[in-house]
Amino acid sequence: MKELETRTGVGRETIRYYIREGLLSEPERPKRNVAVYDDTHVRRVSLIKRLQHERFLPLAKIKDMLDDGVGELDAEQLPSLLGLEFLLSARFGDEQSRQPVALSHVSEASGITLKEIEEMDRIGLISIAVGGTMSKQDADIVGLWGQMKDAGFTEEIGYSVTELTRFVETANGLAAQDVENFFARLPTDTDAGDATSLAEAGIILSNDILGRLRLRAIIREVAEHNARAMESTSSVQEQSDPKNA
């Protein structure tokens, strides 16, 4: 254990915690008071340390990644942008989104029925986890739909949660293209910190551009709708005018 501490720079209590949590395998114990750690333990501890302190990944996510094969890599072999999604979450203050919120609480707080929330899950707007919970981010989306209904976008005038399907499709399509372009064009020597700053700026500015474009398009469409309505009204009036008989 002392040698493992020296070679990794990680204290024994932390190493024992990694073992208890399943991030690190148990050492061989040829005798009752003897524990033998090998190079695999050195690589794994160094990898966990780097993922925690350089990529700011939570231990739960690190464990998932280790189970998926990342644990076979040396710390120096990590893809430079591995964990970028968590760095972005931290930049946008979204750390709490990983804390699950009970479905019943979301329904009560938003005024949205459980049936509607389940429909939101079905169309991909949110994701309900096993056990009836969702992320805080998804709970906020449910809350926004509740505010839309309070504003008057109700089923009585023909609005339902399925209206949001087009939002899901548009967002997913834009996101897929944005991410593909970002990784394809980013210089290969860009570190995770610089990539996070660039992505953060791009998300904020492009969201602003998209919102302004949508507003401009809506105003244009309203004007064109009213122009057509005026033309239709004028045409009816001309047909009913006795002078045209």
Buried (B, 14 or more C-beta within 10 A) or exposed (E): BEEBBEBBEBEEEBBEBBBEEEBBBEBEEEEEEEBEBEEEBBBBBBBBBBBBEBBBBBBEBBBEBBEEEBBEBEBEEBEEBBBBBBBBBEBEEBEEBBEBBEBEEBBEEBBBEEEBBEBBBEBBBBEBEEEEBBBBBBBBBBBEBBEBBEEEBEEEEEBEBEEBBEEBEEBEEEEEEBEEEBEEEBEEEBEBEEBBEEBBEEBEEEEEEEEEEEEEEEEEEEEEEEEEEEEEEEEEEEEEEEEEE
